[in-house]
Amino acid sequence: MIRAAAATQPFDALHISNMGAKFMTGASRSLFVFGIYLVALGVLLLLSPNLLLRTLGVPVTNEIWIRVNGMFVICFAYYYIQAARHGVTAFIRWTVWGRAAVIVYFAAFVLLGGAPKPLLLFGVVDFLSAIWTFIALQKEAGRRLTSST
């Protein structure tokens, strides 16, 4: 019994909720939706990467690396979906800055590296979803502040 209680303490500090997908905050919901988007993108990269590459105007490839990237995207999707389901607020907050940075990287790739302009659409999706999560987190913080006074 003591071991079980000790094992949960690190998770308590992360604000993990045991409610799972039954009840999600707005921030959790935004990350969950983004995670589903990543699952779709990852599966596409894993199973039919050349469909996406042709759409972006990039030469098709038979290299394994594009599929490896699909696997990584699916792994990220798993983390995002699980963090959303369990209300891991700290992780949700961390993803905002990472997702917002994607548009900066993609813009640099287009401007400096000759990447195709349609790549920016993926950056826009990341940026807009990060804004959605950020706004939801701000609303939740405001509600907590209001309810504690």
C-alpha positions in Angstrom: 0.0 0.0 0.0 2.8 2.4 0.8 4.6 1.6 -2.4 1.5 2.4 -4.5 1.1 5.8 -2.8 4.8 6.6 -3.3 4.7 5.6 -6.9 1.9 8.1 -7.7 3.5 11.1 -6.1 5.6 12.2 -9.1 2.5 12.1 -11.2 0.5 14.2 -8.7 3.0 17.0 -9.2 2.2 17.0 -12.9 -1.5 17.5 -12.3 -2.6 14.2 -13.9 -6.3 13.6 -13.8 -7.6 10.0 -13.8 -10.7 11.1 -15.6 -9.2 10.4 -19.0 -11.2 11.3 -22.1 -14.5 11.5 -20.3 -13.8 15.0 -19.2 -11.2 17.2 -20.9 -10.3 20.8 -20.3 -10.3 23.1 -23.3 -6.5 22.9 -23.4 -6.6 19.1 -23.2 -9.2 18.9 -26.0 -7.0 21.2 -28.3 -4.0 18.9 -27.8 -6.1 15.8 -28.3 -7.4 17.1 -31.6 -3.9 18.0 -32.7 -2.8 14.5 -31.7 -5.4 13.0 -34.0 -4.2 15.3 -36.8 -0.7 13.9 -36.1 -1.9 10.3 -36.3 -3.3 11.0 -39.7 -0.2 12.7 -40.9 2.1 10.0 -39.5 0.1 7.2 -41.0 0.2 9.0 -44.4 4.0 9.4 -44.1 4.4 5.8 -43.0 2.1 4.1 -45.5 2.0 6.4 -48.6 4.6 9.1 -48.2 4.9 9.9 -52.0 1.2 11.0 -52.0 2.1 13.8 -49.6 5.4 14.5 -51.3 3.7 14.9 -54.7 1.1 17.2 -53.1 4.0 19.4 -51.8 5.7 19.4 -55.1 8.7 17.4 -53.8 10.3 14.6 -55.8 9.0 11.2 -54.8 11.4 8.9 -52.9 11.9 5.3 -52.0 14.2 6.2 -49.1 13.2 4.7 -45.7 13.7 8.1 -43.9 10.4 9.6 -44.9 8.7 6.5 -43.3 10.9 6.8 -40.3 9.6 10.4 -39.9 6.1 9.0 -40.1 6.9 6.7 -37.2 8.2 9.6 -35.2 5.1 11.7 -35.9 2.9 8.8 -34.7 5.0 8.5 -31.5 4.5 12.3 -30.9 0.8 11.8 -31.5 0.7 9.1 -28.9 2.4 11.4 -26.3 0.0 14.3 -27.1 -3.1 12.2 -27.0 -2.1 10.6 -23.7 -1.1 13.9 -22.1 -4.5 15.3 -23.2 -6.5 12.3 -22.0 -4.8 12.5 -18.6 -4.7 16.3 -18.2 -0.9 16.6 -17.9 -1.0 20.4 -17.8 2.7 20.9 -17.7 3.3 18.9 -20.8 0.4 20.6 -22.6 1.9 23.9 -21.7 5.3 22.8 -23.1 3.8 21.8 -26.4 2.5 25.3 -27.1 6.0 26.7 -27.5 7.3 23.8 -29.6 4.3 23.8 -31.9 4.5 27.6 -32.3 8.1 27.3 -33.3 7.4 25.0 -36.2 6.2 27.9 -38.4 9.5 29.7 -37.8 11.5 26.7 -38.8 9.4 26.0 -41.9 9.5 29.6 -43.0 13.3 29.4 -42.7 13.4 26.2 -44.7 11.3 27.8 -47.4 13.2 31.1 -47.5 16.7 29.8 -47.0 16.7 26.1 -48.0 14.4 26.1 -51.0 11.7 23.9 -49.3 8.4 24.0 -51.2 6.0 26.8 -50.1 3.1 24.3 -49.3 5.2 23.2 -46.3 4.1 26.4 -44.7 0.6 25.0 -44.4 1.8 22.4 -42.0 3.4 25.2 -40.0 0.2 27.2 -40.0 -1.7 24.2 -38.6 0.9 23.8 -35.8 0.8 27.5 -35.0 -3.0 27.8 -35.0 -3.4 24.8 -32.8 -0.7 26.1 -30.4 -2.7 29.4 -30.2 -5.9 27.4 -29.5 -4.1 25.6 -26.6 -2.5 28.8 -25.3 -5.9 30.6 -25.2 -7.5 27.6 -23.5 -4.7 27.4 -20.9 -5.1 31.2 -20.2 -8.9 30.8 -19.7 -8.3 27.8 -17.4 -5.8 29.8 -15.3 -8.3 32.7 -15.1 -11.0 30.4 -13.9 -8.7 28.9 -11.3 -7.7 32.4 -10.1 -11.3 33.6 -10.0 -12.5 30.5 -8.1 -9.7 30.7 -5.5 -10.5 34.3 -4.5 
